[in-house]
């Protein structure tokens, strides 16, 4: 039986402790090993989910879009949302953890349709001067806000992992709508000029 001399709540201490124990007993197991290996499995699953979500989105866009410019414009709000989400975790002191890390692939899946709708509207302009004044923009806002209302209830659960997931989903969906309605048209008009 081995007991740690440092606080294992610190990830670096946990890794160091497990590595030291494995040098003496490679088959050792107990809570520190389980915590470390389950964390590694979750990170690997997140990476797989993120790559799978992006690959599926890109395949669907390649099959449904004719121009690479459109694909890049549709993906741009996702990228900007991901960056802003990472920044929001610092500002709100709600860091990514094993419970809420899956929020990024979820947001990509939830938000891609808004980018497609706005890109389609930019190809078929109506009488309005701005895409923000169209029924498509209103539809995107109301559609995403409906999704937001159904998911935000997780933010109020007593389970800390679900609560942080709900908070990040709510922030992420709001950021996704803003990025889709502001960044995508801005870059589309910029590229068209």
C-alpha positions, 0 to 999 in steps of 0.5 A: 500500500502506497500513500501520496505525500502531495495533494492528488486533486492537482492533476500534475501530482496525480500523474506523478504519483501514478507514474512513480507507483507504476515504476514499482508495481506496473499492475497497481490499481486503486482510485488514483489510477482509476481517476487518471485512466478515466480522465485519459479515456474522457479526453480521448473520447472528446478528441474523437467526438470533435474530429468526428463532428467536424468530419461529418460536418465537412462531408455534409457541406462538401456534398451539399455545397458547390463552392469551397468559399461557402464551406469556409464561410459556414465553418467560420462561425463555428471556429469563432464560437469555439474560440469565444467559448474557450475565452468565456470559460476563463471569464466565468471561471467555469473551466472545461472539465470531464463533464462539460468538455463535450460541449464543443462538438455538441455546439458544432452540431447544433449550430451548423444549420444556422450557418447553412441557412444564412449562407443560402439567404446570402445567395438569394437576397431579397428586398432587404438591405441586410441579411439581419432584416430577413425572416431567415435571420429571425428564424435562426434566432428563434430556432436557436433560442428554442433549443437554448430554452430546452437545454438551459434547464441543465444549468440549474441542476444541483449536479455540478457537472451538468450545471457547468455543461448547461451554462456552457451550452447556453453561452455557446448557443448565444455566441453561435447565433451572434457569430452566425449573424455577424461574422458570416455575413461580414466575411461574405460581404468582404469576400464579395467586394 
